[in-house]
Amino acid sequence: MQAESSDHVIVLHGIWMRGIAMLPLARRLRSAGFTVEALDYPSVLGSWTDTVSRLADHWRERAGGKVHVVGHSLGGVLALHVAATCPDLPEGHIVCLGSP
């Protein structure tokens, strides 16, 4: 087991999914020493504007180290959109898995 990192990772699911779908990936990242959470958001029935705002707020609240986001499909698109429209986010990386 590796030493715990100060980096935080937010994992985002794709369309027609829920946050629970990202739990296997979250477990693997935790075992690598990251603090991880799978954020659930309404991918189909929710408001895009509300979802963007919620993710941006959540991202800012994790400041204190680097904050990375791993997004699958729509989750990657969401992460890139938030990063492009919110310049005050903590430093980190975005990884898109199968995003269009």
N, C-alpha and C positions, 0 to 999 in steps of 0.2 A: 504494500500500500504506500502511496506517495504522500508527501507532506501536503497539508491543506494550503490552497492558494487563496490570495485575497481577491482574486478575480471571481466575478459573478457571471453566471450564464442563464439567460432566459431562453427557453425553447418554445417555439410556436408551431402549432399544428397547421395543417392545410385545410382546404375547404371540405365541407361535409364530415369533418372530424371533430373530436373533442381533445382537451388537453391530456387525457389519460393515454391517448395514442402515442404520446411522446415519452411516456415513463421509462421504457427500456433504454432509450438514448440518455435520458436524465440520469438513470442509475449508472450507466457507464461513465458519464462525465463526472459524477460524484466520486466514483471509484478512482478517477484520475486526480482528485483533489479539489475540484471546483465546487463552489456553492451553486446549486442549480435549482431552478423552479420551472415547471411546465405551466405556462400561463394559458388559461382557457379563455376563449373569446367567441362571440357569436359569428361564425364564418358565413352564414347564409342569411339569417333573419335579422341580424343586427345592423345598426347604422355604421357605415364606414368611418364617418367623422367621429362618432363616439368611441369607436374601437381605436382609432389613431390617437385620440386624446388620452384614453385610458392607458395604452401602451407607453406613450411618451411620459406620462406621470409616473407610471410604474418603473420605467427605465431610470428616470431622474432620482427616484427614491432609493435606488440601489447604488448610488454614488458612494465613493469611499475607496474604491479600487476600480479596476477596469470592469466594464460591463459589456459582455459579448452576447450576441443574439444568434441563435441557430433557428432558422425558419424552414419548414417544409412547405413547398408549393406556395399557396397563398400566404403562409406565414413569412416566407422570405420576401415576397412582394410588400407585405405590410411593414416589415422591418426596414426595408430600403426606403419606403415612402416616409416613414417616421424620421429616419436619419436625414433624409433630404429636406424635410420641412421643419425640423427642430434643431437648430444649431447649438443649443445649450446642453446637449446630452453628454454624459460622461464618455471618456475615451474607451474604445474597444473595437472589436471586429464584428462583422456580420458574415455568417455562413449561410448560403442558400442551398437547400437540398431539393432538387427537382422543381425549382421555381421557373415559371415561364419567362 
